[in-house]
Amino acid sequence: MLYQLPLGLGATLTFISVPALVRGAPIGARQREWCMTSAMEKKTVWGVGTPRTLRAHWCMHELDLGYERRPIGSRDGGNLTPEYTRLNPSQKIPTLQDGGLVVSESAAIVNYVTTRYGAGKDMQPPADPAERARYDMWCFFCMMELDADTLYVIRRHADLHSIYGDAPNAVEAAKECFVHQAAAATVRLGSGPYVMGTRFTGADILLTTCLTGAKRREIPLPEPLNRYLELTTSREPYRQALQANQPPVSP
């Protein structure tokens, strides 16, 4: 259903009610909100099956944004098609299409979506430069120290060792590095409960998806981070995103 608000000088702001439907999920009261967006703007999330794709689905569900789900995986060939390569020449997942805009890199997607659509849910990154610097610090810390420098090394040389080769010393060193950086995250988190204090933000999406990756690999976490995970993973949008992030069932 569309609603139009005249703004003068011939301009009109169009409101569209968008149900957050993914794979036939039931529509609850929180599954609708008035999205200030163009009626022609279609949102599509490409990619499922990894912690990085989960980030894209999670931020969409946190903000009740309706979107199309394109369930391609990182190893099923869907990311190598001409259609997808035109969108993302890196052939990595996830990728977000928002109207004519294409955004790749999971952290960039989270920050774009929360910046553009997060005001109604108090999920926009901070406007104050000092607070924004603290927010960015968390984002870069998660993406580099916890994801690329540790978890991705483990994924390549443990989960995908048949492709990238066995490197047990590198895997062990990466696990030890994660433990060290998790201790640093505990100090920075303080009393929380979220990384920016009392409100949940995109930085929490990034941190949570790194910590859950560590737990799957039985990397020990400090108790404050375990309590933090209990809080963030109990959110209903997280559970919905887990469902949306499931790869298709093979016939």
C-alpha positions as CSV (number, residue, x, y, z in Angstrom):
1,M,0.0,0.0,0.0
2,L,1.4,3.4,-1.0
3,Y,0.9,6.7,0.8
4,Q,2.0,10.1,-0.7
5,L,2.9,13.2,1.2
6,P,3.2,16.4,-0.9
7,L,6.4,18.4,-0.1
8,G,5.7,21.4,-2.3
9,L,7.2,22.4,-5.6
10,G,5.8,19.3,-7.2
11,A,7.8,17.0,-5.0
12,T,6.2,14.0,-3.3
13,L,7.5,11.7,-0.5
14,T,6.2,8.2,-1.0
15,F,5.8,5.9,1.9
16,I,5.5,2.2,1.2
17,S,4.5,-0.5,3.7
18,V,7.1,-3.3,3.2
19,P,6.5,-6.7,4.9
20,A,9.8,-8.4,5.7
21,L,9.0,-11.7,3.9
22,V,11.7,-14.2,3.5
23,R,11.0,-17.8,2.4
24,G,7.4,-17.6,3.5
25,A,8.2,-16.5,7.1
26,P,5.0,-15.5,9.0
27,I,4.2,-11.8,9.2
28,G,4.1,-10.5,12.8
29,A,3.4,-7.1,14.1
30,R,7.1,-6.2,14.0
31,Q,7.3,-7.4,10.4
32,R,5.9,-4.1,9.0
33,E,7.0,-0.5,9.2
34,W,6.6,2.5,7.1
35,C,9.7,2.8,5.0
36,M,10.6,6.2,3.6
37,T,11.7,5.1,0.2
38,S,10.8,5.3,-3.5
39,A,8.0,3.0,-4.6
40,M,10.2,1.6,-7.3
41,E,13.2,0.8,-5.0
42,K,13.7,-2.9,-4.8
43,K,16.1,-4.4,-2.3
44,T,18.0,-7.7,-3.0
45,V,20.5,-9.5,-0.8
46,W,22.7,-11.9,-2.7
47,G,24.4,-14.7,-0.8
48,V,23.7,-17.2,2.0
49,G,25.5,-19.7,4.1
50,T,28.4,-17.8,5.7
51,P,28.8,-15.5,8.7
52,R,29.4,-12.6,6.2
53,T,26.1,-13.1,4.4
54,L,24.4,-13.5,7.8
55,R,25.4,-9.9,8.5
56,A,23.5,-8.6,5.5
57,H,20.3,-10.6,6.3
58,W,20.5,-9.6,10.0
59,C,20.6,-5.8,9.4
60,M,17.6,-6.1,7.0
61,H,15.6,-8.0,9.6
62,E,16.5,-5.6,12.4
63,L,15.0,-2.8,10.4
64,D,12.1,-4.8,9.1
65,L,13.1,-4.1,5.5
66,G,11.4,-6.2,2.8
67,Y,13.9,-7.7,0.3
68,E,14.4,-10.4,-2.2
69,R,16.7,-13.2,-1.2
70,R,19.0,-14.6,-3.8
71,P,20.5,-17.7,-2.2
72,I,23.8,-18.2,-4.0
73,G,26.7,-19.7,-2.1
74,S,30.4,-19.0,-2.1
75,R,31.2,-22.4,-3.6
76,D,28.2,-23.4,-5.7
77,G,29.0,-21.4,-8.9
78,G,26.2,-18.9,-8.4
79,N,28.8,-16.2,-7.6
80,L,30.6,-16.9,-10.9
81,T,27.7,-16.2,-13.3
82,P,27.8,-13.2,-15.6
83,E,24.8,-11.7,-13.9
84,Y,26.4,-11.7,-10.5
85,T,29.9,-10.8,-11.8
86,R,28.4,-7.6,-13.3
87,L,27.2,-6.7,-9.9
88,N,30.3,-7.7,-8.0
89,P,33.5,-8.3,-10.0
90,S,35.1,-9.7,-6.9
91,Q,32.6,-12.6,-7.1
92,K,32.3,-12.6,-3.3
93,I,29.2,-12.7,-1.2
94,P,27.2,-10.9,0.1
95,T,26.1,-8.1,-2.2
96,L,23.2,-5.7,-1.7
97,Q,21.1,-4.1,-4.4
98,D,19.1,-1.1,-3.2
99,G,17.4,0.3,-6.2
100,G,20.2,1.3,-8.6
101,L,22.8,1.2,-5.8
102,V,25.1,-1.9,-5.5
103,V,27.0,-2.4,-2.2
104,S,29.4,-5.3,-1.5
105,E,31.5,-6.1,1.6
106,S,29.4,-7.2,4.6
107,A,30.5,-4.4,6.9
108,A,29.8,-1.8,4.2
109,I,26.3,-3.2,3.7
110,V,25.6,-3.1,7.4
111,N,26.8,0.5,7.7
112,Y,24.9,1.6,4.6
113,V,21.6,0.0,5.6
114,T,21.7,1.3,9.2
115,T,22.8,4.7,8.1
116,R,20.0,5.1,5.5
117,Y,17.2,3.2,7.2
118,G,18.2,2.9,10.9
119,A,16.8,6.2,12.3
120,G,13.4,4.7,13.3
121,K,15.1,1.9,15.2
122,D,17.9,4.1,16.7
123,M,20.5,2.0,14.8
124,Q,22.2,4.7,12.8
125,P,25.9,5.1,13.4
126,P,26.7,8.0,15.7
127,A,26.8,11.5,14.3
128,D,29.2,12.9,16.9
129,P,32.7,12.6,15.5
130,A,34.2,11.2,18.7
131,E,31.4,8.6,19.0
132,R,31.7,7.8,15.3
133,A,35.4,7.2,15.7
134,R,34.6,4.7,18.5
135,Y,32.0,3.0,16.3
136,D,34.4,2.8,13.4
137,M,37.1,1.4,15.7
138,W,34.8,-1.5,16.6
139,C,33.9,-2.1,13.0
140,F,37.5,-2.1,11.7
141,F,38.6,-4.2,14.8
142,C,36.0,-6.8,14.0
143,M,36.7,-7.0,10.3
144,M,40.5,-7.1,10.6
145,E,41.6,-8.5,14.0
146,L,38.7,-10.9,14.5
147,D,37.7,-11.8,10.9
148,A,40.4,-11.4,8.2
149,D,43.5,-11.9,10.4
150,T,42.2,-14.9,12.4
151,L,38.9,-16.5,11.5
152,Y,39.5,-16.4,7.7
153,V,42.9,-17.9,8.1
154,I,41.3,-20.8,10.0
155,R,38.6,-21.1,7.4
156,R,41.1,-21.3,4.5
157,H,43.6,-23.7,6.1
158,A,41.2,-25.9,8.2
159,D,37.7,-25.8,6.6
160,L,39.0,-25.4,3.1
161,H,42.4,-27.1,3.4
162,S,41.8,-29.2,0.3
163,I,41.8,-25.9,-1.7
164,Y,44.2,-23.7,0.1
165,G,46.5,-26.3,1.7
166,D,47.1,-27.6,5.2
167,A,48.8,-25.0,7.5
168,P,48.4,-26.3,11.0
169,N,50.9,-23.8,12.5
170,A,49.0,-20.9,10.9
171,V,45.7,-22.2,12.1
172,E,47.0,-22.6,15.7
173,A,48.6,-19.2,15.6
174,A,45.3,-17.7,14.3
175,K,43.4,-19.3,17.2
176,E,45.8,-17.9,19.7
177,C,45.6,-14.5,18.1
178,F,41.8,-14.6,18.4
179,V,42.0,-15.4,22.1
180,H,44.2,-12.4,22.6
181,Q,42.0,-10.1,20.6
182,A,38.9,-11.4,22.4
183,A,40.5,-10.4,25.7
184,A,41.0,-6.9,24.2
185,A,37.3,-6.8,23.1
186,T,36.3,-7.7,26.6
187,V,38.1,-4.7,28.0
188,R,36.7,-2.3,25.4
189,L,33.1,-3.7,25.9
190,G,33.2,-2.7,29.6
191,S,29.8,-2.9,31.2
192,G,28.1,-2.7,27.8
193,P,25.6,-4.2,27.4
194,Y,26.3,-3.4,23.7
195,V,29.5,-2.2,22.1
196,M,28.2,1.4,21.9
197,G,26.6,1.2,25.4
198,T,22.8,0.9,25.8
199,R,21.8,0.7,22.1
200,F,22.2,-2.1,19.6
201,T,24.1,-1.0,16.4
202,G,25.6,-2.4,13.3
203,A,28.9,-2.9,15.2
204,D,27.1,-5.5,17.3
205,I,26.2,-7.4,14.2
206,L,29.8,-7.5,13.2
207,L,31.1,-8.5,16.6
208,T,28.5,-11.2,17.2
209,T,29.1,-12.9,13.9
210,C,32.8,-13.1,14.6
211,L,32.3,-14.4,18.1
212,T,29.8,-17.1,17.0
213,G,32.4,-18.2,14.4
214,A,35.0,-18.6,17.2
215,K,32.5,-20.7,19.3
216,R,31.8,-23.0,16.3
217,R,35.6,-23.7,16.3
218,E,35.7,-24.2,20.0
219,I,37.9,-21.1,20.6
220,P,37.4,-20.2,24.3
221,L,35.8,-16.8,25.0
222,P,36.0,-14.7,28.1
223,E,32.8,-15.0,30.2
224,P,31.7,-11.4,29.5
225,L,31.7,-12.2,25.8
226,N,29.6,-15.3,26.3
227,R,27.1,-13.2,28.2
228,Y,27.2,-10.6,25.4
229,L,26.5,-13.4,22.9
230,E,23.5,-14.6,24.9
231,L,22.1,-11.1,24.7
232,T,22.6,-10.5,21.0
233,T,21.7,-13.9,19.7
234,S,18.5,-13.9,21.6
235,R,17.1,-11.1,19.4
236,E,14.3,-12.2,17.1
237,P,15.8,-10.6,14.0
238,Y,18.9,-12.7,14.6
239,R,16.8,-15.9,14.6
240,Q,15.0,-14.7,11.4
241,A,18.3,-13.9,9.8
242,L,19.7,-17.4,10.6
243,Q,16.7,-18.8,8.7
244,A,17.1,-16.5,5.8
245,N,20.8,-17.3,5.6
246,Q,20.2,-21.1,5.1
247,P,21.3,-22.5,1.8
248,P,18.7,-24.1,-0.4
249,V,17.9,-27.7,0.4
250,S,19.4,-30.0,-2.3
251,P,16.7,-32.1,-4.0
